[in-house]
Amino acid sequence: MKLTKLIMVVLAVFMVHAPGNGPAHAASANALNADAETALNKLYESNSVAKMIADHSSAVLVFPNILKAGFVVGAQYGEGVLMRKGQAIGYYNIVAGSYGLQAGAQSFGYALFLMTDSAIEYLEKSSGWEIGIGPSIVVVDEGVAKTLTTTTLKSDVYAFTFDQQGLMAGIGLQGSKITKIEK
């Protein structure tokens, strides 16, 4: 049991002090807004499907810098902005824990394109959105991206992971929760 506590302390220190594109959490709403806008522009430049989906979405929840680390026990944390028509309308954090065969550390961006008003309403009214419960989510990878067109966009939410740095490998159980925060 002492090893687990030691691992959690090491992970907590890493999450606060890890190098990356920016701090684990933005100092202010303005800084987070700027980070989110920069991250989205990078995503759109590197992925035309993300831009196409954005043009048809009702809103996008973008986490510009999520930090993840683990050794058997893992954790991740990041803060993001819910944007509608280019304007910030809310702030959220994402927290996840995992357990299993895993080791490493990485930072990455994550964008959730909310396609329907009901998906936005669910996010805003839930006391914490547990990924896998609620609106249906399609994680867009290269294979999925090849089949998406404006006529095949049928799901509530499309998710993109981007700008990955570092190395995290393993197999394990993970749960993520997105919660509204004040900025």
OpenMM code with the backbone's topology and positions (N, CA, C; nanometers):
from openmm import Vec3, app, unit

residues = "MET LYS LEU THR LYS LEU ILE MET VAL VAL LEU ALA VAL PHE MET VAL HIS ALA PRO GLY ASN GLY PRO ALA HIS ALA ALA SER ALA ASN ALA LEU ASN ALA ASP ALA GLU THR ALA LEU ASN LYS LEU TYR GLU SER ASN SER VAL ALA LYS MET ILE ALA ASP HIS SER SER ALA VAL LEU VAL PHE PRO ASN ILE LEU LYS ALA GLY PHE VAL VAL GLY ALA GLN TYR GLY GLU GLY VAL LEU MET ARG LYS GLY GLN ALA ILE GLY TYR TYR ASN ILE VAL ALA GLY SER TYR GLY LEU GLN ALA GLY ALA GLN SER PHE GLY TYR ALA LEU PHE LEU MET THR ASP SER ALA ILE GLU TYR LEU GLU LYS SER SER GLY TRP GLU ILE GLY ILE GLY PRO SER ILE VAL VAL VAL ASP GLU GLY VAL ALA LYS THR LEU THR THR THR THR LEU LYS SER ASP VAL TYR ALA PHE THR PHE ASP GLN GLN GLY LEU MET ALA GLY ILE GLY LEU GLN GLY SER LYS ILE THR LYS ILE GLU LYS".split()
positions = [
    Vec3(0.0815, -0.1197, 0.0000),
    Vec3(0.0000, 0.0000, 0.0000),
    Vec3(0.0855, 0.1256, 0.0000),
    Vec3(0.2030, 0.1203, 0.0612),
    Vec3(0.2921, 0.2357, 0.0634),
    Vec3(0.3398, 0.2702, -0.0765),
    Vec3(0.3624, 0.1688, -0.1618),
    Vec3(0.4053, 0.1932, -0.2990),
    Vec3(0.2987, 0.2716, -0.3757),
    Vec3(0.1721, 0.2370, -0.3578),
    Vec3(0.0637, 0.3084, -0.4249),
    Vec3(0.0609, 0.4537, -0.3826),
    Vec3(0.0768, 0.4817, -0.2540),
    Vec3(0.0781, 0.6203, -0.2073),
    Vec3(0.1965, 0.6958, -0.2647),
    Vec3(0.3118, 0.6323, -0.2715),
    Vec3(0.4302, 0.6956, -0.3282),
    Vec3(0.4073, 0.7285, -0.4755),
    Vec3(0.3496, 0.6360, -0.5485),
    Vec3(0.3206, 0.6587, -0.6898),
    Vec3(0.2254, 0.7765, -0.7063),
    Vec3(0.1225, 0.7848, -0.6240),
    Vec3(0.0265, 0.8949, -0.6334),
    Vec3(0.0940, 1.0293, -0.6038),
    Vec3(0.1840, 1.0335, -0.5085),
    Vec3(0.2565, 1.1577, -0.4778),
    Vec3(0.3438, 1.1969, -0.5966),
    Vec3(0.4152, 1.1014, -0.6535),
    Vec3(0.5001, 1.1293, -0.7697),
    Vec3(0.4151, 1.1809, -0.8860),
    Vec3(0.3004, 1.1170, -0.9093),
    Vec3(0.2115, 1.1621, -1.0163),
    Vec3(0.1599, 1.3027, -0.9906),
    Vec3(0.1235, 1.3321, -0.8694),
    Vec3(0.0736, 1.4661, -0.8366),
    Vec3(0.1805, 1.5711, -0.8606),
    Vec3(0.3032, 1.5422, -0.8193),
    Vec3(0.4134, 1.6364, -0.8425),
    Vec3(0.4363, 1.6537, -0.9919),
    Vec3(0.4342, 1.5445, -1.0674),
    Vec3(0.4520, 1.5531, -1.2120),
    Vec3(0.3437, 1.6397, -1.2751),
    Vec3(0.2202, 1.6169, -1.2357),
    Vec3(0.1082, 1.6886, -1.2958),
    Vec3(0.1207, 1.8393, -1.2733),
    Vec3(0.1789, 1.8797, -1.1643),
    Vec3(0.1937, 2.0212, -1.1345),
    Vec3(0.3151, 2.0804, -1.2051),
    Vec3(0.4232, 2.0032, -1.2167),
    Vec3(0.5499, 2.0583, -1.2636),
    Vec3(0.5984, 2.0050, -1.3977),
    Vec3(0.5198, 1.9261, -1.4657),
    Vec3(0.5673, 1.8639, -1.5892),
    Vec3(0.5908, 1.9656, -1.6993),
    Vec3(0.6956, 1.9441, -1.7797),
    Vec3(0.7168, 2.0303, -1.8956),
    Vec3(0.6135, 1.9974, -2.0016),
    Vec3(0.5897, 2.0875, -2.0915),
    Vec3(0.4944, 2.0656, -2.1988),
    Vec3(0.4695, 2.1953, -2.2696),
    Vec3(0.3587, 2.2018, -2.3400),
    Vec3(0.3237, 2.3216, -2.4148),
    Vec3(0.2838, 2.4357, -2.3252),
    Vec3(0.2468, 2.4067, -2.2023),
    Vec3(0.2010, 2.5104, -2.1114),
    Vec3(0.1767, 2.4475, -1.9772),
    Vec3(0.1294, 2.5250, -1.8827),
    Vec3(0.1049, 2.4698, -1.7503),
    Vec3(-0.0128, 2.3732, -1.7516),
    Vec3(-0.0214, 2.2926, -1.6468),
    Vec3(-0.1302, 2.1957, -1.6378),
    Vec3(-0.2648, 2.2657, -1.6298),
    Vec3(-0.2655, 2.3860, -1.5814),
    Vec3(-0.3898, 2.4628, -1.5789),
    Vec3(-0.3576, 2.6079, -1.6094),
    Vec3(-0.4454, 2.6738, -1.6814),
    Vec3(-0.4221, 2.8119, -1.7208),
    Vec3(-0.4397, 2.9036, -1.6007),
    Vec3(-0.3621, 3.0112, -1.6004),
    Vec3(-0.3668, 3.1052, -1.4885),
    Vec3(-0.4964, 3.1856, -1.4883),
    Vec3(-0.5559, 3.2050, -1.6036),
    Vec3(-0.6764, 3.2869, -1.6113),
    Vec3(-0.7634, 3.2402, -1.7272),
    Vec3(-0.8846, 3.2928, -1.7306),
    Vec3(-0.9744, 3.2612, -1.8414),
    Vec3(-0.9152, 3.3097, -1.9730),
    Vec3(-0.8544, 3.4283, -1.9736),
    Vec3(-0.7957, 3.4819, -2.0967),
    Vec3(-0.6838, 3.3919, -2.1488),
    Vec3(-0.5981, 3.3439, -2.0580),
    Vec3(-0.4891, 3.2554, -2.0989),
    Vec3(-0.5440, 3.1235, -2.1531),
    Vec3(-0.6453, 3.0684, -2.0880),
    Vec3(-0.7052, 2.9437, -2.1334),
    Vec3(-0.7732, 2.9633, -2.2685),
    Vec3(-0.8422, 3.0748, -2.2868),
    Vec3(-0.9062, 3.1046, -2.4163),
    Vec3(-0.8022, 3.1099, -2.5276),
    Vec3(-0.6904, 3.1783, -2.5024),
    Vec3(-0.5846, 3.1907, -2.6029),
    Vec3(-0.5236, 3.0542, -2.6339),
    Vec3(-0.4975, 2.9740, -2.5308),
    Vec3(-0.4424, 2.8396, -2.5505),
    Vec3(-0.5382, 2.7527, -2.6323),
    Vec3(-0.6671, 2.7628, -2.6024),
    Vec3(-0.7679, 2.6830, -2.6734),
    Vec3(-0.7756, 2.7238, -2.8204),
    Vec3(-0.7742, 2.8516, -2.8466),
    Vec3(-0.7806, 2.8992, -2.9852),
    Vec3(-0.6575, 2.8543, -3.0639),
    Vec3(-0.5399, 2.8657, -3.0041),
    Vec3(-0.4160, 2.8206, -3.0684),
    Vec3(-0.4209, 2.6706, -3.0959),
    Vec3(-0.4662, 2.5939, -2.9982),
    Vec3(-0.4741, 2.4482, -3.0134),
    Vec3(-0.5703, 2.4101, -3.1260),
    Vec3(-0.6860, 2.4744, -3.1306),
    Vec3(-0.7823, 2.4437, -3.2373),
    Vec3(-0.7247, 2.4768, -3.3746),
    Vec3(-0.6575, 2.5902, -3.3863),
    Vec3(-0.5979, 2.6264, -3.5147),
    Vec3(-0.4943, 2.5239, -3.5592),
    Vec3(-0.4126, 2.4733, -3.4642),
    Vec3(-0.3154, 2.3686, -3.4966),
    Vec3(-0.3866, 2.2416, -3.5433),
    Vec3(-0.4949, 2.2063, -3.4746),
    Vec3(-0.5712, 2.0874, -3.5136),
    Vec3(-0.6276, 2.1044, -3.6543),
    Vec3(-0.6879, 2.2185, -3.6829),
    Vec3(-0.7476, 2.2421, -3.8154),
    Vec3(-0.6425, 2.2396, -3.9261),
    Vec3(-0.5233, 2.2928, -3.8979),
    Vec3(-0.4157, 2.2927, -3.9981),
    Vec3(-0.3683, 2.1511, -4.0290),
    Vec3(-0.3691, 2.0653, -3.9294),
    Vec3(-0.3168, 1.9300, -3.9486),
    Vec3(-0.4243, 1.8277, -3.9843),
    Vec3(-0.5523, 1.8642, -3.9718),
    Vec3(-0.6583, 1.7664, -3.9933),
    Vec3(-0.7803, 1.8341, -4.0561),
    Vec3(-0.7959, 1.8159, -4.1866),
    Vec3(-0.9066, 1.8803, -4.2581),
    Vec3(-1.0430, 1.8261, -4.2157),
    Vec3(-1.0476, 1.7014, -4.1695),
    Vec3(-1.1737, 1.6439, -4.1223),
    Vec3(-1.2203, 1.7167, -3.9957),
    Vec3(-1.1275, 1.7498, -3.9072),
    Vec3(-1.1640, 1.8250, -3.7860),
    Vec3(-1.2250, 1.9590, -3.8231),
    Vec3(-1.1690, 2.0270, -3.9219),
    Vec3(-1.2221, 2.1562, -3.9660),
    Vec3(-1.3618, 2.1393, -4.0252),
    Vec3(-1.3818, 2.0347, -4.1049),
    Vec3(-1.5122, 2.0079, -4.1644),
    Vec3(-1.6171, 1.9822, -4.0559),
    Vec3(-1.5801, 1.9026, -3.9551),
    Vec3(-1.6728, 1.8743, -3.8454),
    Vec3(-1.7009, 2.0021, -3.7668),
    Vec3(-1.5984, 2.0817, -3.7427),
    Vec3(-1.6170, 2.2092, -3.6704),
    Vec3(-1.7171, 2.2987, -3.7405),
    Vec3(-1.7118, 2.3021, -3.8722),
    Vec3(-1.8030, 2.3870, -3.9494),
    Vec3(-1.9483, 2.3438, -3.9356),
    Vec3(-1.9713, 2.2188, -3.8932),
    Vec3(-2.1081, 2.1678, -3.8787),
    Vec3(-2.1479, 2.1447, -3.7327),
    Vec3(-2.0588, 2.1763, -3.6403),
    Vec3(-2.0874, 2.1507, -3.4987),
    Vec3(-2.1607, 2.2690, -3.4352),
    Vec3(-2.2281, 2.2406, -3.3253),
    Vec3(-2.2948, 2.3458, -3.2478),
    Vec3(-2.1974, 2.4136, -3.1525),
    Vec3(-2.0970, 2.3380, -3.1054),
    Vec3(-1.9958, 2.3918, -3.0136),
    Vec3(-1.8779, 2.2954, -3.0102),
    Vec3(-1.7673, 2.3432, -2.9543),
    Vec3(-1.6506, 2.2568, -2.9363),
    Vec3(-1.5962, 2.2787, -2.7960),
    Vec3(-1.5654, 2.1679, -2.7301),
    Vec3(-1.5011, 2.1717, -2.5991),
    Vec3(-1.3570, 2.1305, -2.6225),
    Vec3(-1.2645, 2.2247, -2.6048),
    Vec3(-1.1245, 2.1987, -2.6344),
    Vec3(-1.0404, 2.2071, -2.5079),
    Vec3(-0.9622, 2.1012, -2.4877),
    Vec3(-0.8652, 2.0936, -2.3796),
    Vec3(-0.7282, 2.1059, -2.4454),
    Vec3(-0.6656, 2.2237, -2.4404),
    Vec3(-0.5420, 2.2431, -2.5147),
    Vec3(-0.4221, 2.1665, -2.4615),
    Vec3(-0.4216, 2.1326, -2.3330),
    Vec3(-0.3049, 2.0658, -2.2766),
    Vec3(-0.3462, 1.9777, -2.1591),
    Vec3(-0.3566, 1.8496, -2.1870),
    Vec3(-0.3861, 1.7516, -2.0824),
    Vec3(-0.2556, 1.6796, -2.0495),
    Vec3(-0.2271, 1.6674, -1.9224),
    Vec3(-0.1088, 1.5941, -1.8783),
    Vec3(-0.1522, 1.4588, -1.8238),
    Vec3(-0.0785, 1.3561, -1.8644),
    Vec3(-0.1093, 1.2199, -1.8220),
    Vec3(0.0208, 1.1516, -1.7816),
    Vec3(0.0187, 1.0822, -1.6684),
    Vec3(0.1356, 1.0081, -1.6228),
    Vec3(0.0897, 0.8853, -1.5452),
    Vec3(0.1725, 0.7835, -1.5492),
    Vec3(0.1363, 0.6651, -1.4736),
    Vec3(0.2462, 0.5628, -1.4677),
    Vec3(0.2412, 0.4860, -1.3629),
    Vec3(0.3211, 0.3653, -1.3453),
    Vec3(0.2344, 0.2734, -1.2609),
    Vec3(0.1692, 0.1806, -1.3244),
    Vec3(0.0659, 0.0942, -1.2682),
    Vec3(-0.0596, 0.1765, -1.2398),
    Vec3(-0.0488, 0.2763, -1.1519),
    Vec3(-0.1594, 0.3695, -1.1265),
    Vec3(-0.1297, 0.4960, -1.2061),
    Vec3(-0.2298, 0.5490, -1.2752),
    Vec3(-0.2087, 0.6690, -1.3557),
    Vec3(-0.3145, 0.7738, -1.3307),
    Vec3(-0.2843, 0.8949, -1.3752),
    Vec3(-0.3777, 1.0060, -1.3617),
    Vec3(-0.3587, 1.1017, -1.4779),
    Vec3(-0.4636, 1.1763, -1.5086),
    Vec3(-0.4530, 1.2828, -1.6077),
    Vec3(-0.5409, 1.3994, -1.5658),
    Vec3(-0.5000, 1.5198, -1.6113),
    Vec3(-0.5744, 1.6407, -1.5771),
    Vec3(-0.5524, 1.7459, -1.6848),
    Vec3(-0.6563, 1.8219, -1.7124),
    Vec3(-0.6465, 1.9357, -1.8034),
    Vec3(-0.7678, 2.0245, -1.7875),
    Vec3(-0.7540, 2.1488, -1.8324),
    Vec3(-0.8652, 2.2438, -1.8303),
    Vec3(-0.8962, 2.2858, -1.9722),
    Vec3(-1.0250, 2.3111, -1.9978),
    Vec3(-1.0668, 2.3441, -2.1324),
    Vec3(-1.1756, 2.4486, -2.1380),
    Vec3(-1.2071, 2.4851, -2.2622),
    Vec3(-1.3037, 2.5908, -2.2912),
    Vec3(-1.4130, 2.5344, -2.3810),
    Vec3(-1.5372, 2.5627, -2.3474),
    Vec3(-1.6494, 2.5326, -2.4352),
    Vec3(-1.6718, 2.6563, -2.5207),
    Vec3(-1.6583, 2.6398, -2.6527),
    Vec3(-1.6699, 2.7525, -2.7448),
    Vec3(-1.7874, 2.7318, -2.8387),
    Vec3(-1.8620, 2.8385, -2.8555),
    Vec3(-1.9741, 2.8390, -2.9501),
    Vec3(-1.9565, 2.9599, -3.0398),
    Vec3(-1.9470, 2.9333, -3.1708),
    Vec3(-1.9242, 3.0397, -3.2693),
    Vec3(-1.8024, 3.1242, -3.2333),
    Vec3(-1.6972, 3.0571, -3.1879),
    Vec3(-1.5721, 3.1240, -3.1574),
    Vec3(-1.5668, 3.1974, -3.0247),
    Vec3(-1.6734, 3.1928, -2.9461),
    Vec3(-1.6789, 3.2620, -2.8176),
    Vec3(-1.6825, 3.1613, -2.7033),
    Vec3(-1.6068, 3.1905, -2.5980),
    Vec3(-1.6070, 3.1047, -2.4797),
    Vec3(-1.7397, 3.1179, -2.4061),
    Vec3(-1.8027, 3.0037, -2.3781),
    Vec3(-1.9303, 3.0064, -2.3045),
    Vec3(-1.9238, 2.9247, -2.1759),
    Vec3(-1.8092, 2.8635, -2.1473),
    Vec3(-1.7941, 2.7864, -2.0243),
    Vec3(-1.6558, 2.7266, -2.0139),
    Vec3(-1.6215, 2.6873, -1.8920),
    Vec3(-1.4901, 2.6299, -1.8643),
    Vec3(-1.5083, 2.4963, -1.7922),
    Vec3(-1.4222, 2.3999, -1.8274),
    Vec3(-1.4352, 2.2639, -1.7765),
    Vec3(-1.2977, 2.2070, -1.7451),
    Vec3(-1.2955, 2.1051, -1.6590),
    Vec3(-1.1733, 2.0280, -1.6424),
    Vec3(-1.2034, 1.8836, -1.6762),
    Vec3(-1.0985, 1.8124, -1.7095),
    Vec3(-1.1099, 1.6690, -1.7335),
    Vec3(-1.0121, 1.6011, -1.6396),
    Vec3(-1.0616, 1.5016, -1.5686),
    Vec3(-0.9825, 1.4267, -1.4720),
    Vec3(-1.0034, 1.2791, -1.5031),
    Vec3(-0.8942, 1.2048, -1.5001),
    Vec3(-0.9059, 1.0611, -1.5234),
    Vec3(-0.8065, 0.9880, -1.4352),
    Vec3(-0.8457, 0.8701, -1.3983),
    Vec3(-0.7582, 0.7811, -1.3248),
    Vec3(-0.7549, 0.6487, -1.3984),
    Vec3(-0.6453, 0.5777, -1.3836),
    Vec3(-0.6350, 0.4492, -1.4505),
    Vec3(-0.5528, 0.3537, -1.3652),
    Vec3(-0.5733, 0.2282, -1.3909),
    Vec3(-0.5013, 0.1247, -1.3185),
    Vec3(-0.4736, 0.0112, -1.4159),
    Vec3(-0.3524, -0.0388, -1.4156),
    Vec3(-0.3193, -0.1514, -1.5019),
    Vec3(-0.1740, -0.1482, -1.5428),
    Vec3(-0.1417, -0.2258, -1.6433),
    Vec3(-0.0064, -0.2336, -1.6946),
    Vec3(0.0201, -0.1083, -1.7773),
    Vec3(0.0876, -0.0087, -1.7179),
    Vec3(0.1126, 0.1178, -1.7855),
    Vec3(0.2363, 0.1849, -1.7267),
    Vec3(0.3007, 0.2667, -1.8094),
    Vec3(0.4165, 0.3425, -1.7636),
    Vec3(0.4411, 0.4563, -1.8610),
    Vec3(0.4787, 0.5728, -1.8091),
    Vec3(0.5169, 0.6841, -1.8939),
    Vec3(0.4473, 0.8128, -1.8558),
    Vec3(0.4699, 0.9131, -1.9403),
    Vec3(0.4095, 1.0433, -1.9217),
    Vec3(0.3931, 1.1095, -2.0581),
    Vec3(0.2885, 1.1852, -2.0753),
    Vec3(0.2672, 1.2562, -2.1999),
    Vec3(0.1751, 1.3751, -2.1786),
    Vec3(0.1780, 1.4648, -2.2746),
    Vec3(0.0807, 1.5728, -2.2796),
    Vec3(0.0144, 1.5668, -2.4166),
    Vec3(-0.1078, 1.6121, -2.4242),
    Vec3(-0.1817, 1.6093, -2.5504),
    Vec3(-0.2992, 1.7051, -2.5434),
    Vec3(-0.3553, 1.7351, -2.6586),
    Vec3(-0.4775, 1.8139, -2.6673),
    Vec3(-0.5943, 1.7228, -2.6991),
    Vec3(-0.7129, 1.7694, -2.6646),
    Vec3(-0.8338, 1.6889, -2.6844),
    Vec3(-0.9463, 1.7840, -2.7219),
    Vec3(-1.0145, 1.7565, -2.8308),
    Vec3(-1.1264, 1.8401, -2.8737),
    Vec3(-1.2502, 1.7541, -2.8917),
    Vec3(-1.3592, 1.7975, -2.8307),
    Vec3(-1.4886, 1.7304, -2.8439),
    Vec3(-1.5815, 1.8226, -2.9222),
    Vec3(-1.6220, 1.7799, -3.0415),
    Vec3(-1.7122, 1.8593, -3.1235),
    Vec3(-1.8548, 1.8152, -3.0927),
    Vec3(-1.9312, 1.9039, -3.0317),
    Vec3(-2.0692, 1.8755, -2.9921),
    Vec3(-2.1592, 1.9143, -3.1097),
    Vec3(-2.2236, 1.8156, -3.1677),
    Vec3(-2.2972, 1.8358, -3.2922),
    Vec3(-2.4405, 1.8823, -3.2703),
    Vec3(-2.4962, 1.8582, -3.1532),
    Vec3(-2.6368, 1.8890, -3.1288),
    Vec3(-2.6521, 1.9786, -3.0061),
    Vec3(-2.7612, 2.0524, -3.0035),
    Vec3(-2.7907, 2.1341, -2.8857),
    Vec3(-2.8147, 2.0464, -2.7632),
    Vec3(-2.8687, 1.9263, -2.7848),
    Vec3(-2.8925, 1.8375, -2.6698),
    Vec3(-2.7598, 1.7907, -2.6084),
    Vec3(-2.6552, 1.7731, -2.6877),
    Vec3(-2.5241, 1.7360, -2.6338),
    Vec3(-2.4675, 1.8502, -2.5492),
    Vec3(-2.4854, 1.9729, -2.5955),
    Vec3(-2.4401, 2.0899, -2.5186),
    Vec3(-2.5188, 2.1001, -2.3891),
    Vec3(-2.6484, 2.0825, -2.3979),
    Vec3(-2.7347, 2.0900, -2.2799),
    Vec3(-2.6960, 1.9833, -2.1775),
    Vec3(-2.6665, 1.8624, -2.2240),
    Vec3(-2.6254, 1.7554, -2.1332),
    Vec3(-2.4974, 1.7941, -2.0601),
    Vec3(-2.4013, 1.8475, -2.1343),
    Vec3(-2.2741, 1.8894, -2.0749),
    Vec3(-2.2962, 1.9990, -1.9713),
    Vec3(-2.3759, 2.0984, -2.0047),
    Vec3(-2.3971, 2.2125, -1.9156),
    Vec3(-2.4780, 2.1773, -1.7916),
    Vec3(-2.5687, 2.0821, -1.8026),
    Vec3(-2.6581, 2.0515, -1.6906),
    Vec3(-2.6139, 1.9331, -1.6054),
    Vec3(-2.5203, 1.8532, -1.6561),
    Vec3(-2.4772, 1.7386, -1.5757),
    Vec3(-2.3817, 1.7868, -1.4681),
    Vec3(-2.3789, 1.7145, -1.3583),
    Vec3(-2.2887, 1.7508, -1.2496),
    Vec3(-2.1496, 1.6940, -1.2736),
    Vec3(-2.1250, 1.6502, -1.3913),
    Vec3(-1.9986, 1.5903, -1.4316),
    Vec3(-2.0272, 1.4853, -1.5367),
    Vec3(-1.9731, 1.5042, -1.6548),
    Vec3(-1.9986, 1.4147, -1.7661),
    Vec3(-1.8938, 1.3046, -1.7639),
    Vec3(-1.9383, 1.1837, -1.7367),
    Vec3(-1.8488, 1.0690, -1.7400),
    Vec3(-1.8475, 1.0172, -1.8827),
    Vec3(-1.7271, 1.0192, -1.9431),
    Vec3(-1.7149, 0.9733, -2.0805),
    Vec3(-1.7610, 0.8280, -2.0875),
    Vec3(-1.8480, 0.8011, -2.1833),
    Vec3(-1.9050, 0.6675, -2.1972),
    Vec3(-2.0488, 0.6629, -2.1491),
    Vec3(-2.0906, 0.7676, -2.0771),
    Vec3(-2.2284, 0.7793, -2.0304),
    Vec3(-2.2822, 0.9102, -2.0871),
    Vec3(-2.4010, 0.9084, -2.1427),
    Vec3(-2.4570, 1.0309, -2.1987),
    Vec3(-2.4533, 1.0273, -2.3504),
    Vec3(-2.4240, 1.1418, -2.4136),
    Vec3(-2.4247, 1.1473, -2.5603),
    Vec3(-2.3255, 1.0479, -2.6208),
    Vec3(-2.3613, 0.9969, -2.7410),
    Vec3(-2.2718, 0.9020, -2.8075),
    Vec3(-2.1498, 0.9757, -2.8622),
    Vec3(-2.0322, 0.9153, -2.8431),
    Vec3(-1.9065, 0.9769, -2.8852),
    Vec3(-1.8386, 0.8875, -2.9876),
    Vec3(-1.7891, 0.9497, -3.0956),
    Vec3(-1.7069, 0.8802, -3.1935),
    Vec3(-1.5670, 0.9379, -3.1817),
    Vec3(-1.4692, 0.8527, -3.1513),
    Vec3(-1.3296, 0.8955, -3.1474),
    Vec3(-1.2778, 0.8879, -3.2905),
    Vec3(-1.2346, 1.0010, -3.3428),
    Vec3(-1.1934, 1.0079, -3.4827),
    Vec3(-1.0442, 0.9778, -3.4938),
    Vec3(-1.0140, 0.8661, -3.5598),
    Vec3(-0.8762, 0.8320, -3.5927),
    Vec3(-0.8668, 0.8324, -3.7451),
    Vec3(-0.7539, 0.7911, -3.7998),
    Vec3(-0.7365, 0.7956, -3.9451),
    Vec3(-0.8399, 0.7114, -4.0181),
    Vec3(-0.8727, 0.5945, -3.9656),
    Vec3(-0.9703, 0.5077, -4.0301),
    Vec3(-1.1091, 0.5686, -4.0332),
    Vec3(-1.1540, 0.6217, -3.9199),
    Vec3(-1.2863, 0.6846, -3.9126),
    Vec3(-1.2896, 0.8086, -4.0002),
    Vec3(-1.1822, 0.8864, -3.9999),
    Vec3(-1.1773, 1.0120, -4.0745),
    Vec3(-1.1994, 0.9898, -4.2237),
    Vec3(-1.1535, 0.8764, -4.2771),
    Vec3(-1.1674, 0.8487, -4.4202),
    Vec3(-1.3129, 0.8313, -4.4622),
    Vec3(-1.3987, 0.7944, -4.3676),
    Vec3(-1.5383, 0.7674, -4.4026),
    Vec3(-1.6334, 0.8808, -4.3666),
    Vec3(-1.5840, 0.9851, -4.3007),
    Vec3(-1.6724, 1.0938, -4.2585),
    Vec3(-1.6926, 1.1970, -4.3694),
    Vec3(-1.8190, 1.2292, -4.3912),
    Vec3(-1.8563, 1.3379, -4.4817),
    Vec3(-1.9673, 1.4162, -4.4138),
    Vec3(-2.0073, 1.5257, -4.4747),
    Vec3(-2.1145, 1.6057, -4.4142),
    Vec3(-2.2452, 1.5269, -4.4056),
    Vec3(-2.2634, 1.4282, -4.4906),
    Vec3(-2.3874, 1.3492, -4.4850),
    Vec3(-2.3783, 1.2309, -4.3883),
    Vec3(-2.2578, 1.1936, -4.3457),
    Vec3(-2.2452, 1.0806, -4.2530),
    Vec3(-2.2274, 1.1248, -4.1079),
    Vec3(-2.2275, 1.2542, -4.0811),
    Vec3(-2.2144, 1.3037, -3.9435),
    Vec3(-2.3466, 1.2803, -3.8703),
    Vec3(-2.3548, 1.1706, -3.7956),
    Vec3(-2.4796, 1.1330, -3.7287),
    Vec3(-2.4687, 1.1280, -3.5770),
    Vec3(-2.3490, 1.1261, -3.5226),
    Vec3(-2.3316, 1.1117, -3.3781),
    Vec3(-2.3428, 1.2455, -3.3072),
    Vec3(-2.3610, 1.2395, -3.1747),
    Vec3(-2.3748, 1.3604, -3.0925),
    Vec3(-2.2419, 1.4329, -3.0747),
    Vec3(-2.1321, 1.3547, -3.0631),
    Vec3(-2.0016, 1.4120, -3.0310),
    Vec3(-1.8932, 1.3394, -3.1101),
    Vec3(-1.7984, 1.4172, -3.1650),
    Vec3(-1.6806, 1.3626, -3.2303),
    Vec3(-1.5580, 1.4097, -3.1533),
    Vec3(-1.4677, 1.3178, -3.1208),
    Vec3(-1.3508, 1.3492, -3.0380),
    Vec3(-1.2216, 1.3313, -3.1168),
    Vec3(-1.1306, 1.4277, -3.0994),
    Vec3(-0.9980, 1.4229, -3.1603),
    Vec3(-0.8929, 1.4381, -3.0517),
    Vec3(-0.7912, 1.3542, -3.0559),
    Vec3(-0.6718, 1.3706, -2.9737),
    Vec3(-0.5635, 1.4230, -3.0672),
    Vec3(-0.4880, 1.5229, -3.0217),
    Vec3(-0.3884, 1.5837, -3.1091),
    Vec3(-0.2697, 1.6360, -3.0292),
    Vec3(-0.1638, 1.6686, -3.1010),
    Vec3(-0.0445, 1.7327, -3.0451),
    Vec3(0.0152, 1.6513, -2.9295),
    Vec3(0.0245, 1.5193, -2.9490),
    Vec3(0.0771, 1.4332, -2.8434),
    Vec3(0.2286, 1.4478, -2.8324),
    Vec3(0.2764, 1.4578, -2.7074),
    Vec3(0.4191, 1.4650, -2.6786),
    Vec3(0.4470, 1.3752, -2.5594),
    Vec3(0.5600, 1.3082, -2.5627),
    Vec3(0.5947, 1.2153, -2.4557),
    Vec3(0.5575, 1.0741, -2.4962),
    Vec3(0.5681, 0.9841, -2.4016),
    Vec3(0.5398, 0.8439, -2.4288),
    Vec3(0.4636, 0.7832, -2.3120),
    Vec3(0.3516, 0.7238, -2.3443),
    Vec3(0.2699, 0.6557, -2.2445),
    Vec3(0.2252, 0.5261, -2.3084),
    Vec3(0.2569, 0.4147, -2.2458),
    Vec3(0.2199, 0.2854, -2.3013),
    Vec3(0.1556, 0.2006, -2.1937),
    Vec3(0.0627, 0.1173, -2.2372),
    Vec3(0.0060, 0.0246, -2.1415),
    Vec3(-0.1359, -0.0155, -2.1737),
    Vec3(-0.1835, -0.1030, -2.0901),
    Vec3(-0.3194, -0.1536, -2.0981),
    Vec3(-0.3782, -0.1413, -1.9586),
    Vec3(-0.4976, -0.0868, -1.9490),
    Vec3(-0.5571, -0.0752, -1.8170),
    Vec3(-0.6988, -0.0232, -1.8236),
    Vec3(-0.7588, -0.0121, -1.7089),
    Vec3(-0.8933, 0.0430, -1.6966),
    Vec3(-0.8829, 0.1920, -1.6713),
    Vec3(-0.9651, 0.2713, -1.7414),
    Vec3(-0.9593, 0.4160, -1.7244),
    Vec3(-1.0999, 0.4725, -1.7251),
    Vec3(-1.1195, 0.5742, -1.6440),
    Vec3(-1.2447, 0.6472, -1.6426),
    Vec3(-1.2145, 0.7951, -1.6474),
    Vec3(-1.2883, 0.8700, -1.7307),
    Vec3(-1.2694, 1.0140, -1.7432),
    Vec3(-1.3968, 1.0864, -1.7033),
    Vec3(-1.3803, 1.2016, -1.6407),
    Vec3(-1.4948, 1.2821, -1.6016),
    Vec3(-1.4666, 1.4274, -1.6358),
    Vec3(-1.5646, 1.4917, -1.6986),
    Vec3(-1.5550, 1.6328, -1.7358),
    Vec3(-1.6523, 1.7089, -1.6460),
    Vec3(-1.6006, 1.8132, -1.5807),
    Vec3(-1.6795, 1.8890, -1.4851),
    Vec3(-1.6658, 2.0384, -1.5109),
    Vec3(-1.7741, 2.1108, -1.4970),
    Vec3(-1.7728, 2.2569, -1.5137),
    Vec3(-1.6951, 2.3214, -1.4004),
    Vec3(-1.6138, 2.4239, -1.4342),
    Vec3(-1.5377, 2.4980, -1.3361),
    Vec3(-1.5604, 2.6476, -1.3566),
    Vec3(-1.5266, 2.7251, -1.2564),
    Vec3(-1.5367, 2.8707, -1.2661),
    Vec3(-1.4010, 2.9284, -1.3002),
    Vec3(-1.3977, 3.0241, -1.3867),
    Vec3(-1.2737, 3.0955, -1.4213),
    Vec3(-1.2953, 3.2422, -1.4014),
] * unit.nanometer
topology = app.Topology()
chain = topology.addChain("A")
for resn in residues:
    res = topology.addResidue(resn, chain)
    for name in ("N", "CA", "C"):
        topology.addAtom(name, app.Element.getBySymbol(name[0]), res)
